[in-house]
Amino acid sequence: MKLISWNVNGLRAVYQKDFVKNFKLLDADIFCLQETKMQEGQLDARFEGYESFWSFAEKKGYSGTAVFTRIRPLRRLDVPVLDSEVFPGNEGRIVALEFDKFFLVNCYTPNAQDELKRLNFRLKWEKCLRQYLMQLDAEKPVLYCGDLNVAHQEIDLKNPKTNHQNPGFSDEERGEMTALLASGFTDTFRHLYPTLTDAYSWWSYRFHAREKNTGWRIDYFICSSRVAPQIKAATIHNEIFGSDHCPVGLEITL
């Protein structure tokens, strides 16, 4: 089974930049998107053989997630703990599906924002989501993916020293990722490539960052640790453009 996750930074915009071609080229069984920045009905995005599931933000042009799958899920899951305890309003940040042998949670994690002004919100989100993932994991394995807005280790970004305590590389956010992994989950890319450097999935639009590969690895596939031995491949498709993020992939046998 092959899965792809991609923060498209506006699906309508990336649709004009070979999205359909890249979607078909990547040929995933399950294709997860973040930051679609859409409302329902704004784009007729359909692919033969795929079912689609969307989560739209109440705020126009903001956030949003989607999953295209050619494996039929058993059901779509509600995420009431996040909706009731964290969100002041729906931000369209999660699509969660139950399949026969696993759960899929596609996520666009809130950014802590400049000067970490949304850090408390972010930390509450992380704790609620970790509990939710652990509840799912008690029933069957979990595949958790998306733009998780954190570079976990120093090798996950180009300039760790100058970015320390910046959004996405604060001690608090990194600590939450450590806590998640300690709760029975595995970073699939680091499972296969524990020491690989210069492997990034996001680059600023400024200062020719992508050209220089001055990036961050903030897009992930996380799996229940008990199925980590079944990982066949973990990929970063930095050859694909159209967004400030590139797609990341996972091949796993479940």
C-alpha positions, 0 to 999 in steps of 0.5 A, a space after each residue: 500500500 502506498 500513501 502520499 501526504 502533501 501540504 499544497 498551500 492552496 489546492 486551487 493554485 496548485 491545480 494550475 501547476 501540474 497537480 493532476 499530472 503529479 497526482 497520477 504520477 505518484 499513483 498512491 492508494 491514499 493521497 492526503 492533502 493539507 492547507 487546501 484553503 477551499 470551501 465546498 464547491 470551489 473546485 471539482 477535484 475528482 479522480 477516477 477510482 478514488 473516493 474523496 473526504 474533505 474538511 473545510 475551515 469556516 474561515 475562507 481561504 484558510 487551512 483545510 484537509 482532504 483525503 483521496 482513497 481508492 481503498 474503501 474505508 469502513 467509515 469516517 471518524 468524528 474527532 470530538 475531543 478536538 472539536 469541543 476542547 480545542 477549536 474556537 471554531 472549525 478550522 478543517 484540520 483533520 480527516 480521520 478514516 477507519 479502514 479494515 486493518 488500520 486508522 488513518 488520521 490526516 492532519 494540518 497541525 496549527 502553527 505556533 505563529 510568530 513569537 510563539 503567540 499561539 503556543 499554548 493553543 498548539 500544546 493543548 492541541 498536541 496533548 488532545 491529539 496524542 490521547 486520541 491517537 492512543 485511543 485509536 491505537 488501542 483498537 488497531 494500528 494508526 497511520 498519522 500523517 500531514 504537515 505537523 509543523 515541527 522539526 523534531 531533531 536538529 538534523 530535520 532543519 538546515 539551521 537549528 541554532 539560529 532557529 531555536 525557539 522559533 515556531 516549529 522548532 521550540 523546545 515545547 513543540 519538539 517535546 510534544 513530538 518526543 512524547 508522541 513517539 514515546 507513546 508507541 508511535 514511530 517516525 517512518 522516515 527516521 526509522 529507515 534513515 536515522 542519520 540522513 541530513 539535508 532531507 527536507 519537505 518545506 522551504 521558505 519562498 524567501 532567499 532562494 531557500 529551495 534552490 539552496 536546500 535551506 529547508 525543514 522536514 515538517 511533513 511526516 508519516 507516523 505509524 504505530 510502532 508495532 507495524 514499523 517492521 512492515 515499512 517498505 519505503 519512506 520518501 520525500 519527493 523534492 522533485 515535485 514543485 507547486 507548493 512551498 512543501 513537497 509530497 512525502 510518501 510511505 509504503 507499508 504492508 498492513 
